[in-house]
């Protein structure tokens, strides 16, 4: 259930695909779309934040630096330079977009370290989650623990969290302490979310409610997106009401993001997700569409529950995928994502009444859903 | 090689035992000694810092709170209250003693949160180290991962690091950002130390030098004791020179502490260490006395190397213990510890010329060595 998409290798924008055009949903990413604001924002974010991240990682002692640079896609396992990308940079883009929306370009510049800190926290949780979940592939490459072992993966995660908070501790900006307090609180919520995820995976499918699955997704994904937006607001000198609204915006967008990510995890193109198709189903993951399907009360729900309780078989993935779809899991997830996006838009309108100033935030929010809808 | 001693259950001070009185070295702890300043300082520290720690742990979501309270000895695995102690509180005592030495009682009071933060960092590393090292016993109880599983142990460690830095982020004291920066830098050094320890354990005994073993011990143990003292100095408003001297003092005392801890780990009383006698030898740990023995060039060194290369046998521990001792490993470690303590005393005299003001620091430094010498 962890976010699985890597950014397109070229960094080029994706074309918006119509919700009613399923024939293009799973195809290779269209390359022709130009001028998408989100893609430009993400690229600008990477250009601004990557140097801060590289300097931070470069300060690590060699035995931590290597797995860290490997995880970020900047080195191969043998320490040679790699051309791979370090991820979409959605979270730092949200920090910068929120700062910009509420405080203009000066706030955006001031928030660079905070943006890098949020990205470091995100990556520390990815490295640790992969150890716990025994996930072997991330961003099209073997995960850190499979290459460097569990101990070094735990250690490099610990070091990345420390680096994140060091960036804020060394930041003279008056918002830095409040940002650090919020980010540490968010780490605790991320841990609780990962715990809930792991605990839910051990339970029988019919013992897991949709409500707790949504709560888990909010803690595991929404919390950090909300924190990213709140940090941007803090660096813009925003008041408590705006900071809270930006947090709520990020949380709603984050839930939409996770819903779409789960849809992509089952119906997406493995070339884009970096994971084999249906890997979540084969691993009996209780993703949001699956839990919705199980809770649907349809005949397919009962079939799906029985199939989920049975051991893994060859070529079952297509059958499971069909059952989740026919039980309404896919439609539910896409409708939920649209609902969440609507709420997110309300929050951003509340905090940033000027649509032009809010443009970056809206573009990023759309980005997380336009991937399939 | 991780610090293994729990505080005496009664909290009563130990009697100083003469270095030349080996007959009392391994015996039960004498109870008659009264008025030892260090014991009083440690008890005063626990009384002041435990409420801060309990409030911090109490703020965790339930699934993180339980393993955290278990680890600190305040709850049993089933969540019922436990009477056990949470450790010696040496690190927070150093924070408070350094603050007091350089800034009096106002600085000591101001540094309470920093003291709790250092203790949280220490405990986060213990929980994670136990996962990596597969250690099953800590402070006379099963380790967190054996009770709650690897995933929850990793998560609670992550949450404890976040809590530590949250305490500093929410601390309005002007020294808090510099303290947080130093503490995060220390976490990275602790990670590097643990990496070196793990990597060294995988190598053949004759491939490990005494120099790198000492460097590892400094990173793994000295760094946090140095950081504790430096944080206390920062909260006293001390200048760079004093802060650096306090850091050096803590590092030297920390190395002495680790040397003595390794001695106790082999020759100490299991009732006090909480570990079976010779567990480090049975596990082929390259503790400081063992590496010194292997590097001694004595006939026993060759015998020890051969024995360390052979698989574990029943009743070999006594033989290995004798070899390390006859090759000079124990004497070397005790002499080194005395040397380190002398250097530590020089540093403290440099930063705090008034012996009365430095009293607490000196008492704590003596405490870490008087356990066997």
Interface residues (C-beta under 8 A of the other chain):
Chain A: X59 X60 X61 X63 X64 X124 X125 X128 X131 X132 X150 X151 X152 X154 X155 X156 X157 X158 X159 X161 X162 X163 X165 X166 X168 X169 X170 X176 X177 X178 X180 X181 X184 X185 X187 X188 X189 X191 X192 X194 X195 X196 X198 X199
Chain B: X59 X60 X61 X63 X64 X124 X125 X128 X131 X132 X150 X151 X152 X154 X155 X156 X157 X158 X159 X161 X162 X163 X165 X166 X168 X169 X170 X176 X177 X178 X180 X181 X184 X185 X187 X188 X189 X191 X192 X194 X195 X196 X198 X199
